Amino acid sequence: MTTDDADRGDDLVDDGEDGSPADRTKEELRRTRERLGEGADKAVKGFDDNVVDLLAWLLDTETRARIYVYLRENPRSTSDEVADGTGLYPSTVREALAELHDEGTVSRGKREADGAGNNPYEYEAIAPSELVRGVVGDVQAELNAVFNLDRRLGGESAEGDDEPVQISVAGADGNGDGETDPSGDDADGENAADDGDTDR
């Protein structure tokens, strides 16, 4: 019997001080809600940690991932607000924001302010689907290099390699962006000369 079981058993024993059975039931429901809430908080934290880990892979560092997540939740934030919200050093945040802006992962604009003084930049992060589109080409090229390894090891030219892997990313609305990519694929990821061997 665990300590929690003993506590619950003690709660259910009528010692004359706890009141009516209805009061005891309400107290048990309250404790159950607290335990469920604690479990939900742990699950959400675990999910958040996994998202940050994935974004750290996409964005190179956990620091950049934390800044990205903060800006998705709090668009139009200044570097000082990002530093306060993430607990990162202001100089680290400024440096990371400058890199993310140069890469096109965040956009920035001057904050409108009344009166004299320096108007700081406010930052917004691009949508996750755009972030993924940015790395899809690199991942696709690396996967295709692996698929065509036998041809390359046989001394044949890398030119003319088939591209068995084609990755398309749908936007938040579930549709492709409607643009044709350089490989000749349409937004649905289907090649006009598709041989029908695989379902992509």
C-alpha positions as CSV (number, residue, x, y, z in Angstrom):
1,M,0.0,0.0,0.0
2,T,1.5,3.3,-1.0
3,T,1.4,6.5,0.9
4,D,-1.3,7.9,-1.5
5,D,-3.4,4.8,-0.9
6,A,-3.1,5.2,2.8
7,D,-4.0,8.9,2.6
8,R,-7.1,8.1,0.5
9,G,-8.1,5.4,2.9
10,D,-7.8,7.8,5.8
11,D,-9.9,10.3,4.0
12,L,-12.7,7.8,3.4
13,V,-12.8,6.8,7.1
14,D,-15.4,8.9,8.9
15,D,-13.7,10.1,12.0
16,G,-16.5,12.5,12.8
17,E,-14.5,15.6,11.9
18,D,-14.7,15.6,8.1
19,G,-18.4,16.2,7.8
20,S,-21.0,14.5,5.6
21,P,-20.3,11.9,2.9
22,A,-21.0,14.6,0.3
23,D,-18.2,16.8,1.8
24,R,-15.8,13.8,1.7
25,T,-16.7,13.1,-1.9
26,K,-16.1,16.8,-2.9
27,E,-12.7,16.7,-1.2
28,E,-11.8,13.5,-3.0
29,L,-12.8,15.0,-6.3
30,R,-10.7,18.1,-5.6
31,R,-7.6,15.9,-4.9
32,T,-8.2,13.9,-8.0
33,R,-8.4,17.1,-10.1
34,E,-5.1,18.3,-8.6
35,R,-3.4,15.0,-9.4
36,L,-4.8,15.1,-13.0
37,G,-3.6,18.7,-13.3
38,E,-0.1,17.8,-12.2
39,G,-0.1,15.0,-14.7
40,A,-1.3,17.3,-17.5
41,D,1.4,19.8,-16.6
42,K,4.1,17.1,-16.9
43,A,2.8,16.0,-20.2
44,V,2.7,19.5,-21.6
45,K,6.2,20.2,-20.4
46,G,7.4,16.9,-22.0
47,F,5.7,17.9,-25.3
48,D,7.3,21.4,-25.1
49,D,10.7,19.9,-24.5
50,N,10.3,17.6,-27.5
51,V,9.3,20.5,-29.7
52,V,12.3,22.5,-28.6
53,D,14.6,19.6,-29.3
54,L,13.2,19.2,-32.8
55,L,13.4,22.9,-33.5
56,A,17.0,22.9,-32.1
57,W,17.8,20.4,-34.8
58,L,16.2,22.6,-37.5
59,L,17.7,25.9,-36.2
60,D,21.1,24.6,-35.0
61,T,20.9,25.4,-31.3
62,E,18.5,25.2,-28.4
63,T,18.9,29.0,-27.8
64,R,17.7,29.8,-31.3
65,A,14.8,27.3,-30.9
66,R,13.7,28.9,-27.6
67,I,13.7,32.3,-29.3
68,Y,11.7,31.0,-32.2
69,V,9.1,29.4,-29.9
70,Y,8.8,32.6,-27.9
71,L,8.4,34.8,-31.0
72,R,5.7,32.4,-32.3
73,E,3.8,32.9,-29.0
74,N,4.6,36.6,-28.7
75,P,5.0,38.2,-32.1
76,R,6.3,41.8,-32.3
77,S,8.5,41.4,-29.3
78,T,11.7,43.4,-28.8
79,S,15.0,41.7,-28.0
80,D,14.7,42.8,-24.4
81,E,11.2,41.2,-24.2
82,V,12.5,38.0,-25.7
83,A,15.4,37.9,-23.2
84,D,13.0,38.4,-20.3
85,G,10.6,35.8,-21.6
86,T,13.2,33.1,-22.3
87,G,15.6,33.8,-19.5
88,L,18.5,34.1,-21.9
89,Y,21.2,36.8,-21.7
90,P,20.2,39.9,-23.7
91,S,23.5,39.9,-25.6
92,T,22.9,36.2,-26.6
93,V,19.4,37.1,-27.7
94,R,20.5,40.1,-29.8
95,E,23.2,38.0,-31.5
96,A,20.8,35.1,-32.3
97,L,18.1,37.4,-33.5
98,A,20.6,39.1,-35.9
99,E,21.5,35.6,-37.3
100,L,17.9,34.5,-37.5
101,H,17.0,37.7,-39.3
102,D,19.9,37.3,-41.8
103,E,18.7,33.8,-42.5
104,G,15.1,34.9,-43.0
105,T,13.7,32.9,-40.0
106,V,12.5,36.1,-38.3
107,S,11.4,39.5,-39.7
108,R,11.9,42.8,-38.0
109,G,10.5,46.3,-38.1
110,K,10.8,49.4,-36.0
111,R,8.3,49.7,-33.1
112,E,6.1,52.7,-33.4
113,A,6.4,54.9,-30.3
114,D,5.1,58.3,-29.4
115,G,7.7,60.9,-28.3
116,A,11.4,61.1,-28.7
117,G,13.8,58.3,-28.2
118,N,15.1,55.2,-29.8
119,N,12.5,52.9,-31.3
120,P,13.6,49.3,-30.9
121,Y,13.2,46.6,-33.4
122,E,10.3,44.2,-32.9
123,Y,10.6,40.7,-34.3
124,E,8.2,38.0,-35.7
125,A,9.1,34.4,-36.5
126,I,8.1,32.8,-39.8
127,A,5.4,30.1,-39.8
128,P,6.6,26.6,-39.0
129,S,5.6,25.4,-42.5
130,E,8.0,28.0,-44.0
131,L,10.7,27.0,-41.6
132,V,10.4,23.3,-42.7
133,R,10.3,24.3,-46.4
134,G,13.7,25.9,-45.8
135,V,15.3,22.6,-44.8
136,V,13.4,20.2,-47.0
137,G,15.6,20.8,-50.1
138,D,18.7,19.9,-48.2
139,V,17.2,16.8,-46.6
140,Q,15.8,15.7,-50.0
141,A,19.2,16.1,-51.7
142,E,20.9,14.1,-49.0
143,L,18.4,11.3,-49.1
144,N,18.6,11.2,-52.9
145,A,22.4,11.0,-52.7
146,V,22.1,7.9,-50.4
147,F,19.6,6.3,-52.8
148,N,21.9,6.9,-55.8
149,L,25.0,5.7,-53.9
150,D,25.5,2.5,-55.9
151,R,25.5,4.6,-59.2
152,R,28.1,7.0,-57.8
153,L,30.3,4.2,-56.4
154,G,30.3,2.6,-59.8
155,G,32.0,5.7,-61.2
156,E,29.0,7.1,-63.0
157,S,28.4,10.9,-63.0
158,A,26.1,12.4,-60.3
159,E,24.4,14.2,-63.2
160,G,21.2,12.5,-64.3
161,D,20.6,10.8,-60.9
162,D,17.0,9.9,-60.4
163,E,15.4,11.6,-57.5
164,P,13.3,8.9,-55.8
165,V,12.7,11.1,-52.8
166,Q,10.5,14.1,-53.3
167,I,9.3,16.0,-50.2
168,S,6.5,18.5,-50.3
169,V,5.3,20.6,-47.4
170,A,1.7,21.7,-47.0
171,G,0.9,25.0,-45.4
172,A,-1.3,25.5,-42.3
173,D,-4.4,25.2,-44.5
174,G,-3.3,21.7,-45.6
175,N,-2.6,22.8,-49.2
176,G,0.7,23.2,-51.0
177,D,1.9,26.6,-51.8
178,G,0.8,26.3,-55.4
179,E,4.3,27.0,-56.7
180,T,6.2,24.6,-58.9
181,D,9.6,23.6,-57.6
182,P,12.7,23.5,-59.7
183,S,12.5,19.7,-60.1
184,G,9.4,20.1,-62.2
185,D,7.0,19.0,-59.5
186,D,3.7,20.6,-59.0
187,A,2.3,21.7,-55.6
188,D,1.0,18.2,-54.9
189,G,4.5,16.7,-55.3
190,E,3.6,14.8,-58.4
191,N,6.1,14.9,-61.3
192,A,4.7,15.3,-64.8
193,A,6.9,12.4,-65.9
194,D,6.0,10.3,-62.9
195,D,6.5,6.6,-63.6
196,G,3.9,5.6,-60.9
197,D,6.3,3.3,-59.0
198,T,5.9,4.9,-55.6
199,D,3.2,6.9,-53.8
200,R,4.8,10.1,-52.7
